[in-house]
Amino acid sequence: MRVFIITLLLLLSTVLNAEVTVDKVVVLKLEKKLILFSGVKKVKEYSVVFGDNPKGHKQQEGDERTPE
């Protein structure tokens, strides 16, 4: 989870440094994609990695699920 948050912050800072305003972040868990939008325009798309057991709701720390 920490890696995911750090990656998200780095991606946002990279896009923001390019003087583009990102106002929406979409994560598609099944497709393993993170998409950044400025308005309705897709700014950037990234492949992402989740825990070994990403499906389902997060129950407890260490269950290797990614919270929604």
Secondary structure, 3 states (H helix, E strand, C coil): CHHHHHHHHHHHHHHHHCCCCCCEEEEECCCCEEEEEECCEEEEEEECCCCCCCCCCCCCCCCCCCCC
